[in-house]
Amino acid sequence: MSVINTVHSYVEKDPNKYEGKAVIKGTRIPVVSIINHYRSGMSIEEILDGYPNITPAQAFDALSYYFDNKEEIDKEFE
């Protein structure tokens, strides 16, 4: 199976990597990690301080992916 394309430029899902979970493209950073920080009250700037290798566009796209796929990501918190 190959990478599953999403409508989000900076998010990918590959069934052969990271248990098929959504990650920021070109990294090992799961979308759920970004969302976990966001839900804890951190600002995008604070999140980016913790992930210096991602861009603001990547972080915001992770948030966008979350809001488009809330049920999928919320299951990862269970």
mmCIF file of the N, C-alpha and C atoms, coordinates in Angstrom:
data_MODEL
# 
_entry.id   MODEL 
# 
loop_
_atom_site.group_PDB 
_atom_site.id 
_atom_site.type_symbol 
_atom_site.label_atom_id 
_atom_site.label_alt_id 
_atom_site.label_comp_id 
_atom_site.label_asym_id 
_atom_site.label_entity_id 
_atom_site.label_seq_id 
_atom_site.pdbx_PDB_ins_code 
_atom_site.Cartn_x 
_atom_site.Cartn_y 
_atom_site.Cartn_z 
_atom_site.occupancy 
_atom_site.B_iso_or_equiv 
_atom_site.pdbx_formal_charge 
_atom_site.auth_seq_id 
_atom_site.auth_comp_id 
_atom_site.auth_asym_id 
_atom_site.auth_atom_id 
_atom_site.pdbx_PDB_model_num 
ATOM 1   N N  . MET A 1 1  ? 0.843   -1.180 0.000  1.00 0.00 ? 1  MET A N  1 
ATOM 2   C CA . MET A 1 1  ? 0.000   0.000  0.000  1.00 0.00 ? 1  MET A CA 1 
ATOM 3   C C  . MET A 1 1  ? 0.884   1.238  0.000  1.00 0.00 ? 1  MET A C  1 
ATOM 4   N N  . SER A 1 2  ? 0.405   2.315  -0.570 1.00 0.00 ? 2  SER A N  1 
ATOM 5   C CA . SER A 1 2  ? 1.206   3.523  -0.657 1.00 0.00 ? 2  SER A CA 1 
ATOM 6   C C  . SER A 1 2  ? 0.653   4.613  0.256  1.00 0.00 ? 2  SER A C  1 
ATOM 7   N N  . VAL A 1 3  ? 1.346   5.732  0.229  1.00 0.00 ? 3  VAL A N  1 
ATOM 8   C CA . VAL A 1 3  ? 0.954   6.882  1.041  1.00 0.00 ? 3  VAL A CA 1 
ATOM 9   C C  . VAL A 1 3  ? -0.444  7.323  0.635  1.00 0.00 ? 3  VAL A C  1 
ATOM 10  N N  . ILE A 1 4  ? -1.258  7.635  1.632  1.00 0.00 ? 4  ILE A N  1 
ATOM 11  C CA . ILE A 1 4  ? -2.608  8.134  1.376  1.00 0.00 ? 4  ILE A CA 1 
ATOM 12  C C  . ILE A 1 4  ? -2.539  9.653  1.285  1.00 0.00 ? 4  ILE A C  1 
ATOM 13  N N  . ASN A 1 5  ? -2.885  10.185 0.132  1.00 0.00 ? 5  ASN A N  1 
ATOM 14  C CA . ASN A 1 5  ? -2.876  11.632 -0.035 1.00 0.00 ? 5  ASN A CA 1 
ATOM 15  C C  . ASN A 1 5  ? -4.039  12.249 0.719  1.00 0.00 ? 5  ASN A C  1 
ATOM 16  N N  . THR A 1 6  ? -3.771  13.392 1.324  1.00 0.00 ? 6  THR A N  1 
ATOM 17  C CA . THR A 1 6  ? -4.815  14.148 1.990  1.00 0.00 ? 6  THR A CA 1 
ATOM 18  C C  . THR A 1 6  ? -4.943  15.477 1.269  1.00 0.00 ? 6  THR A C  1 
ATOM 19  N N  . VAL A 1 7  ? -5.979  16.218 1.567  1.00 0.00 ? 7  VAL A N  1 
ATOM 20  C CA . VAL A 1 7  ? -6.128  17.540 0.963  1.00 0.00 ? 7  VAL A CA 1 
ATOM 21  C C  . VAL A 1 7  ? -5.263  18.553 1.703  1.00 0.00 ? 7  VAL A C  1 
ATOM 22  N N  . HIS A 1 8  ? -4.489  18.086 2.647  1.00 0.00 ? 8  HIS A N  1 
ATOM 23  C CA . HIS A 1 8  ? -3.622  18.941 3.445  1.00 0.00 ? 8  HIS A CA 1 
ATOM 24  C C  . HIS A 1 8  ? -2.190  18.791 2.941  1.00 0.00 ? 8  HIS A C  1 
ATOM 25  N N  . SER A 1 9  ? -1.622  19.891 2.503  1.00 0.00 ? 9  SER A N  1 
ATOM 26  C CA . SER A 1 9  ? -0.299  19.880 1.874  1.00 0.00 ? 9  SER A CA 1 
ATOM 27  C C  . SER A 1 9  ? 0.806   19.346 2.763  1.00 0.00 ? 9  SER A C  1 
ATOM 28  N N  . TYR A 1 10 ? 0.670   19.506 4.073  1.00 0.00 ? 10 TYR A N  1 
ATOM 29  C CA . TYR A 1 10 ? 1.754   19.156 4.977  1.00 0.00 ? 10 TYR A CA 1 
ATOM 30  C C  . TYR A 1 10 ? 1.470   17.941 5.848  1.00 0.00 ? 10 TYR A C  1 
ATOM 31  N N  . VAL A 1 11 ? 0.412   17.212 5.552  1.00 0.00 ? 11 VAL A N  1 
ATOM 32  C CA . VAL A 1 11 ? 0.052   16.032 6.344  1.00 0.00 ? 11 VAL A CA 1 
ATOM 33  C C  . VAL A 1 11 ? -0.048  14.823 5.419  1.00 0.00 ? 11 VAL A C  1 
ATOM 34  N N  . GLU A 1 12 ? 0.519   13.710 5.897  1.00 0.00 ? 12 GLU A N  1 
ATOM 35  C CA . GLU A 1 12 ? 0.423   12.475 5.125  1.00 0.00 ? 12 GLU A CA 1 
ATOM 36  C C  . GLU A 1 12 ? 0.110   11.310 6.044  1.00 0.00 ? 12 GLU A C  1 
ATOM 37  N N  . LYS A 1 13 ? -0.424  10.261 5.447  1.00 0.00 ? 13 LYS A N  1 
ATOM 38  C CA . LYS A 1 13 ? -0.697  9.010  6.152  1.00 0.00 ? 13 LYS A CA 1 
ATOM 39  C C  . LYS A 1 13 ? -0.152  7.888  5.294  1.00 0.00 ? 13 LYS A C  1 
ATOM 40  N N  . ASP A 1 14 ? 0.695   7.070  5.900  1.00 0.00 ? 14 ASP A N  1 
ATOM 41  C CA . ASP A 1 14 ? 1.263   5.928  5.191  1.00 0.00 ? 14 ASP A CA 1 
ATOM 42  C C  . ASP A 1 14 ? 0.972   4.694  6.035  1.00 0.00 ? 14 ASP A C  1 
ATOM 43  N N  . PRO A 1 15 ? 0.195   3.762  5.509  1.00 0.00 ? 15 PRO A N  1 
ATOM 44  C CA . PRO A 1 15 ? -0.153  2.574  6.292  1.00 0.00 ? 15 PRO A CA 1 
ATOM 45  C C  . PRO A 1 15 ? 1.066   1.759  6.722  1.00 0.00 ? 15 PRO A C  1 
ATOM 46  N N  . ASN A 1 16 ? 2.206   1.976  6.074  1.00 0.00 ? 16 ASN A N  1 
ATOM 47  C CA . ASN A 1 16 ? 3.422   1.238  6.404  1.00 0.00 ? 16 ASN A CA 1 
ATOM 48  C C  . ASN A 1 16 ? 4.310   1.956  7.419  1.00 0.00 ? 16 ASN A C  1 
ATOM 49  N N  . LYS A 1 17 ? 3.908   3.152  7.830  1.00 0.00 ? 17 LYS A N  1 
ATOM 50  C CA . LYS A 1 17 ? 4.708   3.924  8.788  1.00 0.00 ? 17 LYS A CA 1 
ATOM 51  C C  . LYS A 1 17 ? 3.813   4.473  9.886  1.00 0.00 ? 17 LYS A C  1 
ATOM 52  N N  . TYR A 1 18 ? 4.352   4.535  11.077 1.00 0.00 ? 18 TYR A N  1 
ATOM 53  C CA . TYR A 1 18 ? 3.672   5.192  12.204 1.00 0.00 ? 18 TYR A CA 1 
ATOM 54  C C  . TYR A 1 18 ? 2.253   4.669  12.411 1.00 0.00 ? 18 TYR A C  1 
ATOM 55  N N  . GLU A 1 19 ? 2.083   3.379  12.187 1.00 0.00 ? 19 GLU A N  1 
ATOM 56  C CA . GLU A 1 19 ? 0.784   2.715  12.358 1.00 0.00 ? 19 GLU A CA 1 
ATOM 57  C C  . GLU A 1 19 ? -0.308  3.337  11.486 1.00 0.00 ? 19 GLU A C  1 
ATOM 58  N N  . GLY A 1 20 ? 0.084   3.970  10.390 1.00 0.00 ? 20 GLY A N  1 
ATOM 59  C CA . GLY A 1 20 ? -0.876  4.575  9.476  1.00 0.00 ? 20 GLY A CA 1 
ATOM 60  C C  . GLY A 1 20 ? -1.476  5.877  9.970  1.00 0.00 ? 20 GLY A C  1 
ATOM 61  N N  . LYS A 1 21 ? -0.915  6.426  11.042 1.00 0.00 ? 21 LYS A N  1 
ATOM 62  C CA . LYS A 1 21 ? -1.459  7.656  11.611 1.00 0.00 ? 21 LYS A CA 1 
ATOM 63  C C  . LYS A 1 21 ? -0.946  8.880  10.857 1.00 0.00 ? 21 LYS A C  1 
ATOM 64  N N  . ALA A 1 22 ? -1.693  9.946  10.945 1.00 0.00 ? 22 ALA A N  1 
ATOM 65  C CA . ALA A 1 22 ? -1.336  11.192 10.269 1.00 0.00 ? 22 ALA A CA 1 
ATOM 66  C C  . ALA A 1 22 ? -0.098  11.812 10.902 1.00 0.00 ? 22 ALA A C  1 
ATOM 67  N N  . VAL A 1 23 ? 0.865   12.163 10.060 1.00 0.00 ? 23 VAL A N  1 
ATOM 68  C CA . VAL A 1 23 ? 2.086   12.830 10.508 1.00 0.00 ? 23 VAL A CA 1 
ATOM 69  C C  . VAL A 1 23 ? 2.338   14.047 9.631  1.00 0.00 ? 23 VAL A C  1 
ATOM 70  N N  . ILE A 1 24 ? 3.158   14.939 10.143 1.00 0.00 ? 24 ILE A N  1 
ATOM 71  C CA . ILE A 1 24 ? 3.579   16.075 9.326  1.00 0.00 ? 24 ILE A CA 1 
ATOM 72  C C  . ILE A 1 24 ? 4.543   15.539 8.280  1.00 0.00 ? 24 ILE A C  1 
ATOM 73  N N  . LYS A 1 25 ? 4.232   15.808 7.033  1.00 0.00 ? 25 LYS A N  1 
ATOM 74  C CA . LYS A 1 25 ? 4.986   15.275 5.895  1.00 0.00 ? 25 LYS A CA 1 
ATOM 75  C C  . LYS A 1 25 ? 6.481   15.558 6.046  1.00 0.00 ? 25 LYS A C  1 
ATOM 76  N N  . GLY A 1 26 ? 7.286   14.523 5.807  1.00 0.00 ? 26 GLY A N  1 
ATOM 77  C CA . GLY A 1 26 ? 8.731   14.662 5.860  1.00 0.00 ? 26 GLY A CA 1 
ATOM 78  C C  . GLY A 1 26 ? 9.302   14.621 7.272  1.00 0.00 ? 26 GLY A C  1 
ATOM 79  N N  . THR A 1 27 ? 8.445   14.343 8.261  1.00 0.00 ? 27 THR A N  1 
ATOM 80  C CA . THR A 1 27 ? 8.898   14.259 9.653  1.00 0.00 ? 27 THR A CA 1 
ATOM 81  C C  . THR A 1 27 ? 8.336   12.995 10.277 1.00 0.00 ? 27 THR A C  1 
ATOM 82  N N  . ARG A 1 28 ? 8.664   12.793 11.528 1.00 0.00 ? 28 ARG A N  1 
ATOM 83  C CA . ARG A 1 28 ? 8.062   11.708 12.307 1.00 0.00 ? 28 ARG A CA 1 
ATOM 84  C C  . ARG A 1 28 ? 7.076   12.274 13.318 1.00 0.00 ? 28 ARG A C  1 
ATOM 85  N N  . ILE A 1 29 ? 6.701   13.513 13.153 1.00 0.00 ? 29 ILE A N  1 
ATOM 86  C CA . ILE A 1 29 ? 5.855   14.192 14.129 1.00 0.00 ? 29 ILE A CA 1 
ATOM 87  C C  . ILE A 1 29 ? 4.388   13.893 13.841 1.00 0.00 ? 29 ILE A C  1 
ATOM 88  N N  . PRO A 1 30 ? 3.730   13.163 14.744 1.00 0.00 ? 30 PRO A N  1 
ATOM 89  C CA . PRO A 1 30 ? 2.312   12.864 14.545 1.00 0.00 ? 30 PRO A CA 1 
ATOM 90  C C  . PRO A 1 30 ? 1.453   14.114 14.744 1.00 0.00 ? 30 PRO A C  1 
ATOM 91  N N  . VAL A 1 31 ? 0.422   14.225 13.961 1.00 0.00 ? 31 VAL A N  1 
ATOM 92  C CA . VAL A 1 31 ? -0.527  15.332 14.113 1.00 0.00 ? 31 VAL A CA 1 
ATOM 93  C C  . VAL A 1 31 ? -1.062  15.348 15.542 1.00 0.00 ? 31 VAL A C  1 
ATOM 94  N N  . VAL A 1 32 ? -1.306  14.180 16.106 1.00 0.00 ? 32 VAL A N  1 
ATOM 95  C CA . VAL A 1 32 ? -1.864  14.108 17.455 1.00 0.00 ? 32 VAL A CA 1 
ATOM 96  C C  . VAL A 1 32 ? -0.938  14.781 18.477 1.00 0.00 ? 32 VAL A C  1 
ATOM 97  N N  . SER A 1 33 ? 0.367   14.770 18.254 1.00 0.00 ? 33 SER A N  1 
ATOM 98  C CA . SER A 1 33 ? 1.285   15.439 19.179 1.00 0.00 ? 33 SER A CA 1 
ATOM 99  C C  . SER A 1 33 ? 1.090   16.946 19.158 1.00 0.00 ? 33 SER A C  1 
ATOM 100 N N  . ILE A 1 34 ? 0.940   17.491 17.970 1.00 0.00 ? 34 ILE A N  1 
ATOM 101 C CA . ILE A 1 34 ? 0.691   18.934 17.842 1.00 0.00 ? 34 ILE A CA 1 
ATOM 102 C C  . ILE A 1 34 ? -0.636  19.274 18.515 1.00 0.00 ? 34 ILE A C  1 
ATOM 103 N N  . ILE A 1 35 ? -1.644  18.467 18.269 1.00 0.00 ? 35 ILE A N  1 
ATOM 104 C CA . ILE A 1 35 ? -2.969  18.717 18.835 1.00 0.00 ? 35 ILE A CA 1 
ATOM 105 C C  . ILE A 1 35 ? -2.954  18.577 20.353 1.00 0.00 ? 35 ILE A C  1 
ATOM 106 N N  . ASN A 1 36 ? -2.204  17.636 20.863 1.00 0.00 ? 36 ASN A N  1 
ATOM 107 C CA . ASN A 1 36 ? -2.097  17.475 22.304 1.00 0.00 ? 36 ASN A CA 1 
ATOM 108 C C  . ASN A 1 36 ? -1.575  18.765 22.958 1.00 0.00 ? 36 ASN A C  1 
ATOM 109 N N  . HIS A 1 37 ? -0.557  19.342 22.377 1.00 0.00 ? 37 HIS A N  1 
ATOM 110 C CA . HIS A 1 37 ? -0.023  20.604 22.907 1.00 0.00 ? 37 HIS A CA 1 
ATOM 111 C C  . HIS A 1 37 ? -1.039  21.733 22.764 1.00 0.00 ? 37 HIS A C  1 
ATOM 112 N N  . TYR A 1 38 ? -1.690  21.776 21.618 1.00 0.00 ? 38 TYR A N  1 
ATOM 113 C CA . TYR A 1 38 ? -2.696  22.818 21.366 1.00 0.00 ? 38 TYR A CA 1 
ATOM 114 C C  . TYR A 1 38 ? -3.841  22.707 22.367 1.00 0.00 ? 38 TYR A C  1 
ATOM 115 N N  . ARG A 1 39 ? -4.316  21.495 22.596 1.00 0.00 ? 39 ARG A N  1 
ATOM 116 C CA . ARG A 1 39 ? -5.432  21.291 23.526 1.00 0.00 ? 39 ARG A CA 1 
ATOM 117 C C  . ARG A 1 39 ? -5.040  21.579 24.972 1.00 0.00 ? 39 ARG A C  1 
ATOM 118 N N  . SER A 1 40 ? -3.744  21.514 25.267 1.00 0.00 ? 40 SER A N  1 
ATOM 119 C CA . SER A 1 40 ? -3.294  21.824 26.624 1.00 0.00 ? 40 SER A CA 1 
ATOM 120 C C  . SER A 1 40 ? -3.169  23.330 26.854 1.00 0.00 ? 40 SER A C  1 
ATOM 121 N N  . GLY A 1 41 ? -3.419  24.106 25.790 1.00 0.00 ? 41 GLY A N  1 
ATOM 122 C CA . GLY A 1 41 ? -3.408  25.566 25.934 1.00 0.00 ? 41 GLY A CA 1 
ATOM 123 C C  . GLY A 1 41 ? -2.191  26.263 25.354 1.00 0.00 ? 41 GLY A C  1 
ATOM 124 N N  . MET A 1 42 ? -1.300  25.508 24.747 1.00 0.00 ? 42 MET A N  1 
ATOM 125 C CA . MET A 1 42 ? -0.109  26.125 24.157 1.00 0.00 ? 42 MET A CA 1 
ATOM 126 C C  . MET A 1 42 ? -0.480  26.894 22.890 1.00 0.00 ? 42 MET A C  1 
ATOM 127 N N  . SER A 1 43 ? 0.209   28.005 22.682 1.00 0.00 ? 43 SER A N  1 
ATOM 128 C CA . SER A 1 43 ? 0.026   28.772 21.445 1.00 0.00 ? 43 SER A CA 1 
ATOM 129 C C  . SER A 1 43 ? 0.840   28.114 20.332 1.00 0.00 ? 43 SER A C  1 
ATOM 130 N N  . ILE A 1 44 ? 0.563   28.494 19.105 1.00 0.00 ? 44 ILE A N  1 
ATOM 131 C CA . ILE A 1 44 ? 1.336   27.981 17.970 1.00 0.00 ? 44 ILE A CA 1 
ATOM 132 C C  . ILE A 1 44 ? 2.812   28.317 18.155 1.00 0.00 ? 44 ILE A C  1 
ATOM 133 N N  . GLU A 1 45 ? 3.096   29.523 18.638 1.00 0.00 ? 45 GLU A N  1 
ATOM 134 C CA . GLU A 1 45 ? 4.487   29.931 18.853 1.00 0.00 ? 45 GLU A CA 1 
ATOM 135 C C  . GLU A 1 45 ? 5.178   29.016 19.861 1.00 0.00 ? 45 GLU A C  1 
ATOM 136 N N  . GLU A 1 46 ? 4.472   28.668 20.934 1.00 0.00 ? 46 GLU A N  1 
ATOM 137 C CA . GLU A 1 46 ? 5.039   27.765 21.940 1.00 0.00 ? 46 GLU A CA 1 
ATOM 138 C C  . GLU A 1 46 ? 5.249   26.371 21.366 1.00 0.00 ? 46 GLU A C  1 
ATOM 139 N N  . ILE A 1 47 ? 4.299   25.918 20.576 1.00 0.00 ? 47 ILE A N  1 
ATOM 140 C CA . ILE A 1 47 ? 4.430   24.606 19.939 1.00 0.00 ? 47 ILE A CA 1 
ATOM 141 C C  . ILE A 1 47 ? 5.636   24.598 19.009 1.00 0.00 ? 47 ILE A C  1 
ATOM 142 N N  . LEU A 1 48 ? 5.783   25.656 18.227 1.00 0.00 ? 48 LEU A N  1 
ATOM 143 C CA . LEU A 1 48 ? 6.908   25.744 17.294 1.00 0.00 ? 48 LEU A CA 1 
ATOM 144 C C  . LEU A 1 48 ? 8.245   25.798 18.029 1.00 0.00 ? 48 LEU A C  1 
ATOM 145 N N  . ASP A 1 49 ? 8.278   26.397 19.213 1.00 0.00 ? 49 ASP A N  1 
ATOM 146 C CA . ASP A 1 49 ? 9.511   26.400 20.004 1.00 0.00 ? 49 ASP A CA 1 
ATOM 147 C C  . ASP A 1 49 ? 9.934   24.975 20.343 1.00 0.00 ? 49 ASP A C  1 
ATOM 148 N N  . GLY A 1 50 ? 8.961   24.107 20.573 1.00 0.00 ? 50 GLY A N  1 
ATOM 149 C CA . GLY A 1 50 ? 9.247   22.716 20.896 1.00 0.00 ? 50 GLY A CA 1 
ATOM 150 C C  . GLY A 1 50 ? 9.552   21.858 19.676 1.00 0.00 ? 50 GLY A C  1 
ATOM 151 N N  . TYR A 1 51 ? 9.180   22.337 18.517 1.00 0.00 ? 51 TYR A N  1 
ATOM 152 C CA . TYR A 1 51 ? 9.421   21.620 17.261 1.00 0.00 ? 51 TYR A CA 1 
ATOM 153 C C  . TYR A 1 51 ? 10.089  22.576 16.276 1.00 0.00 ? 51 TYR A C  1 
ATOM 154 N N  . PRO A 1 52 ? 11.364  22.889 16.505 1.00 0.00 ? 52 PRO A N  1 
ATOM 155 C CA . PRO A 1 52 ? 12.036  23.899 15.667 1.00 0.00 ? 52 PRO A CA 1 
ATOM 156 C C  . PRO A 1 52 ? 12.213  23.490 14.202 1.00 0.00 ? 52 PRO A C  1 
ATOM 157 N N  . ASN A 1 53 ? 11.995  22.220 13.892 1.00 0.00 ? 53 ASN A N  1 
ATOM 158 C CA . ASN A 1 53 ? 12.180  21.766 12.509 1.00 0.00 ? 53 ASN A CA 1 
ATOM 159 C C  . ASN A 1 53 ? 10.920  21.847 11.663 1.00 0.00 ? 53 ASN A C  1 
ATOM 160 N N  . ILE A 1 54 ? 9.816   22.319 12.236 1.00 0.00 ? 54 ILE A N  1 
ATOM 161 C CA . ILE A 1 54 ? 8.610   22.484 11.417 1.00 0.00 ? 54 ILE A CA 1 
ATOM 162 C C  . ILE A 1 54 ? 8.299   23.960 11.265 1.00 0.00 ? 54 ILE A C  1 
ATOM 163 N N  . THR A 1 55 ? 7.595   24.274 10.207 1.00 0.00 ? 55 THR A N  1 
ATOM 164 C CA . THR A 1 55 ? 7.257   25.663 9.897  1.00 0.00 ? 55 THR A CA 1 
ATOM 165 C C  . THR A 1 55 ? 5.875   26.002 10.463 1.00 0.00 ? 55 THR A C  1 
ATOM 166 N N  . PRO A 1 56 ? 5.576   27.289 10.568 1.00 0.00 ? 56 PRO A N  1 
ATOM 167 C CA . PRO A 1 56 ? 4.219   27.656 10.984 1.00 0.00 ? 56 PRO A CA 1 
ATOM 168 C C  . PRO A 1 56 ? 3.158   27.054 10.061 1.00 0.00 ? 56 PRO A C  1 
ATOM 169 N N  . ALA A 1 57 ? 3.419   27.024 8.770  1.00 0.00 ? 57 ALA A N  1 
ATOM 170 C CA . ALA A 1 57 ? 2.445   26.451 7.831  1.00 0.00 ? 57 ALA A CA 1 
ATOM 171 C C  . ALA A 1 57 ? 2.185   24.984 8.147  1.00 0.00 ? 57 ALA A C  1 
ATOM 172 N N  . GLN A 1 58 ? 3.216   24.235 8.498  1.00 0.00 ? 58 GLN A N  1 
ATOM 173 C CA . GLN A 1 58 ? 3.043   22.826 8.846  1.00 0.00 ? 58 GLN A CA 1 
ATOM 174 C C  . GLN A 1 58 ? 2.213   22.680 10.121 1.00 0.00 ? 58 GLN A C  1 
ATOM 175 N N  . ALA A 1 59 ? 2.501   23.515 11.119 1.00 0.00 ? 59 ALA A N  1 
ATOM 176 C CA . ALA A 1 59 ? 1.749   23.442 12.378 1.00 0.00 ? 59 ALA A CA 1 
ATOM 177 C C  . ALA A 1 59 ? 0.287   23.804 12.166 1.00 0.00 ? 59 ALA A C  1 
ATOM 178 N N  . PHE A 1 60 ? 0.034   24.859 11.408 1.00 0.00 ? 60 PHE A N  1 
ATOM 179 C CA . PHE A 1 60 ? -1.350  25.253 11.153 1.00 0.00 ? 60 PHE A CA 1 
ATOM 180 C C  . PHE A 1 60 ? -2.075  24.220 10.304 1.00 0.00 ? 60 PHE A C  1 
ATOM 181 N N  . ASP A 1 61 ? -1.353  23.574 9.389  1.00 0.00 ? 61 ASP A N  1 
ATOM 182 C CA . ASP A 1 61 ? -1.988  22.531 8.585  1.00 0.00 ? 61 ASP A CA 1 
ATOM 183 C C  . ASP A 1 61 ? -2.335  21.324 9.458  1.00 0.00 ? 61 ASP A C  1 
ATOM 184 N N  . ALA A 1 62 ? -1.509  21.037 10.451 1.00 0.00 ? 62 ALA A N  1 
ATOM 185 C CA . ALA A 1 62 ? -1.839  19.961 11.394 1.00 0.00 ? 62 ALA A CA 1 
ATOM 186 C C  . ALA A 1 62 ? -3.130  20.302 12.132 1.00 0.00 ? 62 ALA A C  1 
ATOM 187 N N  . LEU A 1 63 ? -3.286  21.562 12.544 1.00 0.00 ? 63 LEU A N  1 
ATOM 188 C CA . LEU A 1 63 ? -4.532  21.989 13.194 1.00 0.00 ? 63 LEU A CA 1 
ATOM 189 C C  . LEU A 1 63 ? -5.705  21.869 12.231 1.00 0.00 ? 63 LEU A C  1 
ATOM 190 N N  . SER A 1 64 ? -5.504  22.295 11.007 1.00 0.00 ? 64 SER A N  1 
ATOM 191 C CA . SER A 1 64 ? -6.554  22.208 10.001 1.00 0.00 ? 64 SER A CA 1 
ATOM 192 C C  . SER A 1 64 ? -6.954  20.754 9.758  1.00 0.00 ? 64 SER A C  1 
ATOM 193 N N  . TYR A 1 65 ? -5.957  19.884 9.671  1.00 0.00 ? 65 TYR A N  1 
ATOM 194 C CA . TYR A 1 65 ? -6.239  18.466 9.491  1.00 0.00 ? 65 TYR A CA 1 
ATOM 195 C C  . TYR A 1 65 ? -7.071  17.952 10.655 1.00 0.00 ? 65 TYR A C  1 
ATOM 196 N N  . TYR A 1 66 ? -6.701  18.359 11.857 1.00 0.00 ? 66 TYR A N  1 
ATOM 197 C CA . TYR A 1 66 ? -7.445  17.933 13.044 1.00 0.00 ? 66 TYR A CA 1 
ATOM 198 C C  . TYR A 1 66 ? -8.910  18.345 12.947 1.00 0.00 ? 66 TYR A C  1 
ATOM 199 N N  . PHE A 1 67 ? -9.166  19.593 12.609 1.00 0.00 ? 67 PHE A N  1 
ATOM 200 C CA . PHE A 1 67 ? -10.551 20.047 12.566 1.00 0.00 ? 67 PHE A CA 1 
ATOM 201 C C  . PHE A 1 67 ? -11.338 19.411 11.423 1.00 0.00 ? 67 PHE A C  1 
ATOM 202 N N  . ASP A 1 68 ? -10.654 18.993 10.375 1.00 0.00 ? 68 ASP A N  1 
ATOM 203 C CA . ASP A 1 68 ? -11.319 18.267 9.285  1.00 0.00 ? 68 ASP A CA 1 
ATOM 204 C C  . ASP A 1 68 ? -11.507 16.787 9.599  1.00 0.00 ? 68 ASP A C  1 
ATOM 205 N N  . ASN A 1 69 ? -10.720 16.270 10.549 1.00 0.00 ? 69 ASN A N  1 
ATOM 206 C CA . ASN A 1 69 ? -10.728 14.835 10.857 1.00 0.00 ? 69 ASN A CA 1 
ATOM 207 C C  . ASN A 1 69 ? -10.732 14.608 12.364 1.00 0.00 ? 69 ASN A C  1 
ATOM 208 N N  . LYS A 1 70 ? -11.537 15.388 13.051 1.00 0.00 ? 70 LYS A N  1 
ATOM 209 C CA . LYS A 1 70 ? -11.553 15.408 14.510 1.00 0.00 ? 70 LYS A CA 1 
ATOM 210 C C  . LYS A 1 70 ? -11.792 14.016 15.110 1.00 0.00 ? 70 LYS A C  1 
ATOM 211 N N  . GLU A 1 71 ? -12.741 13.292 14.587 1.00 0.00 ? 71 GLU A N  1 
ATOM 212 C CA . GLU A 1 71 ? -13.064 11.970 15.124 1.00 0.00 ? 71 GLU A CA 1 
ATOM 213 C C  . GLU A 1 71 ? -11.853 11.029 15.052 1.00 0.00 ? 71 GLU A C  1 
ATOM 214 N N  . GLU A 1 72 ? -11.162 11.050 13.931 1.00 0.00 ? 72 GLU A N  1 
ATOM 215 C CA . GLU A 1 72 ? -9.978  10.197 13.741 1.00 0.00 ? 72 GLU A CA 1 
ATOM 216 C C  . GLU A 1 72 ? -8.895  10.523 14.770 1.00 0.00 ? 72 GLU A C  1 
ATOM 217 N N  . ILE A 1 73 ? -8.588  11.797 14.926 1.00 0.00 ? 73 ILE A N  1 
ATOM 218 C CA . ILE A 1 73 ? -7.521  12.195 15.845 1.00 0.00 ? 73 ILE A CA 1 
ATOM 219 C C  . ILE A 1 73 ? -7.954  12.009 17.292 1.00 0.00 ? 73 ILE A C  1 
ATOM 220 N N  . ASP A 1 74 ? -9.191  12.323 17.607 1.00 0.00 ? 74 ASP A N  1 
ATOM 221 C CA . ASP A 1 74 ? -9.667  12.153 18.975 1.00 0.00 ? 74 ASP A CA 1 
ATOM 222 C C  . ASP A 1 74 ? -9.578  10.706 19.442 1.00 0.00 ? 74 ASP A C  1 
ATOM 223 N N  . LYS A 1 75 ? -9.731  9.742  18.529 1.00 0.00 ? 75 LYS A N  1 
ATOM 224 C CA . LYS A 1 75 ? -9.607  8.330  18.888 1.00 0.00 ? 75 LYS A CA 1 
ATOM 225 C C  . LYS A 1 75 ? -8.198  8.007  19.390 1.00 0.00 ? 75 LYS A C  1 
ATOM 226 N N  . GLU A 1 76 ? -7.204  8.759  18.938 1.00 0.00 ? 76 GLU A N  1 
ATOM 227 C CA . GLU A 1 76 ? -5.830  8.523  19.365 1.00 0.00 ? 76 GLU A CA 1 
ATOM 228 C C  . GLU A 1 76 ? -5.615  8.953  20.812 1.00 0.00 ? 76 GLU A C  1 
ATOM 229 N N  . PHE A 1 77 ? -6.516  9.757  21.356 1.00 0.00 ? 77 PHE A N  1 
ATOM 230 C CA . PHE A 1 77 ? -6.421  10.197 22.741 1.00 0.00 ? 77 PHE A CA 1 
ATOM 231 C C  . PHE A 1 77 ? -7.069  9.202  23.689 1.00 0.00 ? 77 PHE A C  1 
ATOM 232 N N  . GLU A 1 78 ? -7.809  8.264  23.170 1.00 0.00 ? 78 GLU A N  1 
ATOM 233 C CA . GLU A 1 78 ? -8.538  7.303  24.020 1.00 0.00 ? 78 GLU A CA 1 
ATOM 234 C C  . GLU A 1 78 ? -7.631  6.230  24.551 1.00 0.00 ? 78 GLU A C  1 
# 
